[in-house]
């Protein structure tokens, strides 16, 4: 199959198995358009949340597709594709599905995304396992190193299960790849517009602190972004199996 959003080098997507056949995902990368989100700095290089969240989202979606999932990318950039550079250049040409200009006003921006997701969800006839996953990068003081953590809507048992399953999958990966490192990423409820308003079960993920050196390494190296995508996908596959 072909997905032009991935760019020339990655647009051809090979199906490697059907572990996620019948599943549907609505993936949302945080901010975009006129809003770059959180901003960090390495030397003279500015790191923008929306660019790194978008790259991981594309990689994550591609992994899901390789396992047979149907994926909608809610925030879309017609030019970027999957990028391998350390420092991703900021742009403002992202649009909201299918091709709507992203407003600057936060509530209008979030409502636009929710409306796009819910419209797609109502019209989607495939499968009973449908999930909305939103990826962000947090911004805290430079001394605060954080691990990947997850939010779900209070009362959503399936949202809680998905968040916990993905979180635990990442912890196992760190134990395997970096023994003794430890992992402190947690799962909790949070009152967020996207979690409250989307019809499909939703999980909100923070990939790290864009102002902390160790978390920045997780973001700037393309092999780390790819590992994140793969590990998130592994957690989804595990949750999908639990849903059967």
C-alpha atoms as one frame of an Amber mdcrd trajectory, in Angstrom:
protein
   0.000   0.000   0.000   1.035   3.615  -0.464   0.757   6.563   1.928   2.169
   9.806   0.431   2.167  11.512   3.844   5.202   9.407   4.745   7.338  10.969
   2.004   9.143   9.404  -0.944  11.471   7.198   1.091   8.739   5.689   3.250
   5.468   5.928   1.295   5.509   2.258   0.290   4.190   0.292   3.268   4.738
  -3.455   3.302   2.171  -5.555   5.150   4.166  -7.908   7.380   1.229  -9.604
   9.139  -2.460  -9.151   9.994  -2.249  -8.872  13.770  -4.284  -5.636  13.724
  -6.713  -6.564  10.961 -10.107  -4.988  11.660  -8.732  -2.193  13.869  -9.066
   1.518  13.151  -6.918   4.313  14.581  -7.299   8.083  14.606  -3.840   9.492
  15.307  -3.409  13.116  16.377  -0.067  14.854  16.737  -0.222  17.814  19.095
  -0.412  21.469  18.024   0.617  22.295  14.423  -0.271  25.016  11.954   0.163
  28.401  13.666   0.957  26.765  17.027   4.366  25.037  17.411   3.540  23.901
  20.942   6.292  23.566  23.529   9.759  24.709  22.503  13.178  23.581  23.661
  16.727  24.416  22.632  20.006  22.629  21.943  22.739  25.153  21.230  21.304
  27.382  18.527  18.765  24.759  17.440  15.113  25.237  18.401  13.067  22.099
  19.028   9.338  22.480  18.337   6.881  20.075  19.897   4.624  19.846  16.868
   7.430  18.708  14.547   8.715  15.898  16.781   5.244  14.731  17.796   4.284
  14.650  14.111   7.312  12.592  13.096   6.697  10.007  15.821   3.008   9.942
  14.892   3.804   9.173  11.251   6.226   6.431  12.257   3.717   5.005  14.738
   0.938   5.003  12.153   3.180   3.313   9.620   3.957   0.544  12.112   0.237
   0.054  12.770  -0.424  -0.171   9.028   2.309  -2.782   8.595   0.295  -4.990
  10.942  -2.974  -4.527   9.047  -4.568  -1.568  10.845  -6.516   1.183   9.142
  -5.057   4.551  10.148  -6.336   8.106   9.817  -3.833  10.915  10.387  -5.815
  13.859  11.729  -2.984  16.418  11.557  -1.298  16.319   8.165   1.681  18.004
   6.540   1.799  17.627   2.745   5.538  18.282   2.595   7.407  16.898   5.600
   7.023  13.124   5.475   9.050  10.980   7.863  12.328  12.771   8.519  15.668
  11.479   9.778  17.351  14.770  10.705  18.360  15.591  14.273  16.806  19.035
  14.158  13.429  19.142  12.444  12.681  22.444  10.780   9.527  24.183  11.958
   6.745  24.957   9.498   3.164  26.181   9.688   1.613  24.328   6.746   0.019
  21.498   8.715  -3.724  21.024   8.163  -6.493  19.145   9.920  -8.163  16.217
   8.157  -9.103  16.296   5.385  -7.488  19.609   4.395  -8.682  22.332   6.751
  -6.576  25.260   7.900  -5.745  24.975  11.601  -7.023  27.944  13.644  -4.841
  29.675  16.213  -7.539  29.757  18.898  -7.048  26.724  21.120 -10.710  25.792
  21.640 -11.464  26.150  17.933  -8.401  24.072  17.140  -9.369  21.271  19.504
 -12.991  21.305  18.370 -11.859  21.053  14.752  -9.898  17.898  15.594 -12.691
  16.363  17.609 -15.204  17.041  14.836 -12.895  15.427  12.263 -12.379  12.338
  14.435 -16.039  11.931  15.343 -17.191  12.372  11.746 -14.725   9.735  10.565
 -15.760   7.461  13.410 -19.471   7.711  12.609 -18.823   6.922   8.951 -16.314
   4.136   9.538 -17.880   0.713   9.053 -14.776  -1.390   9.551 -14.045  -3.190
  12.782 -15.157  -2.783  16.375 -11.753  -1.850  17.799 -11.403   1.894  17.186
  -8.993   4.050  19.129  -7.898   7.692  19.144  -4.284   8.259  20.223  -2.812
  11.728  20.652   0.924  12.368  20.923   2.495  15.411  22.566   5.818  16.513
  24.046   5.728  18.075  27.494   7.512  21.263  28.627   8.896  21.554  32.135
  11.921  23.036  33.844  15.270  21.889  32.451  16.097  19.828  35.548  12.979
  17.666  35.242  13.642  14.437  33.357  10.409  12.561  32.708   9.536   9.261
  31.117   6.731   8.672  28.636   3.394   8.921  30.412  -0.242   8.404  29.536
  -3.639   9.958  30.262  -7.109   8.531  29.774 -10.629   9.779  30.448 -11.930
   8.940  33.927 -14.450   6.111  33.741 -13.122   4.727  30.461 -12.131   1.162
  31.338 -10.934   0.445  27.825  -8.990   3.695  27.757  -7.344   2.782  31.053
  -6.481  -0.697  29.780  -4.948   0.672  26.569  -2.880   3.249  28.458  -1.644
   0.696  31.000  -0.859  -1.892  28.355   1.145   0.581  26.277   2.937   1.908
  29.346   3.887  -1.586  30.518   5.080  -2.549  27.044   7.477   0.407  27.047
   8.753  -0.485  30.507   9.537  -4.021  29.327  11.382  -2.632  26.306  13.533
  -0.406  28.495  14.286  -3.333  30.809  15.420  -5.320  27.783  17.354  -2.589
  25.968  18.704  -0.666  28.974  18.844  -3.003  32.017  18.953  -1.109  35.285
  17.727   2.138  33.729  14.352   2.018  35.453  11.142   3.523  34.142   8.914
   6.022  35.924   6.296   6.769  33.265   2.827   6.512  34.734  -0.841   6.317
  33.785  -3.509   8.624  35.185  -6.788  10.311  34.429  -6.915  13.906  33.303
  -9.644  16.294  32.259  -8.685  17.150  28.692 -10.934  18.346  25.879  -9.733
  15.667  23.458 -10.279  12.860  25.945 -13.741  14.112  26.913 -15.150  14.928
  23.492 -13.949  12.191  21.149 -16.389   9.327  20.597 -13.770   6.587  20.072
 -11.802   5.494  23.120  -8.885   7.879  23.517  -5.427   7.975  25.096  -3.182
  11.040  25.392   0.594  10.450  25.470   3.428  12.753  26.535   6.735  11.642
  24.972   9.075  13.530  27.295  10.268  16.952  28.438  11.473  19.024  25.496
  13.630  21.109  27.857  15.598  18.260  29.461  18.815  16.897  27.917  17.989
  13.188  28.342  14.475  13.553  27.007  15.785  15.585  24.084  17.940  12.589
  23.079  14.779  10.503  22.902  13.379  12.999  20.410  16.207  14.202  18.194
  17.673  10.863  17.094  15.649   9.219  14.364  16.421   5.712  15.646  14.965
   6.716  19.021  11.841   8.133  17.367  11.501   4.907  15.404  11.943   2.811
  18.548   9.209   4.834  20.251   6.875   4.181  17.330   7.633   0.461  17.378
   7.195   0.151  21.129   3.909   2.039  21.091   2.713  -0.242  18.323   3.701
  -3.338  20.305   1.582  -2.096  23.199  -1.376  -1.522  20.889  -1.092  -5.032
  19.448  -1.144  -6.446  22.981  -4.238  -4.406  23.872  -5.968  -5.414  20.638
  -5.410  -9.067  21.524  -6.893  -8.465  24.981 -10.025  -7.004  23.397 -10.921
 -10.163  21.497
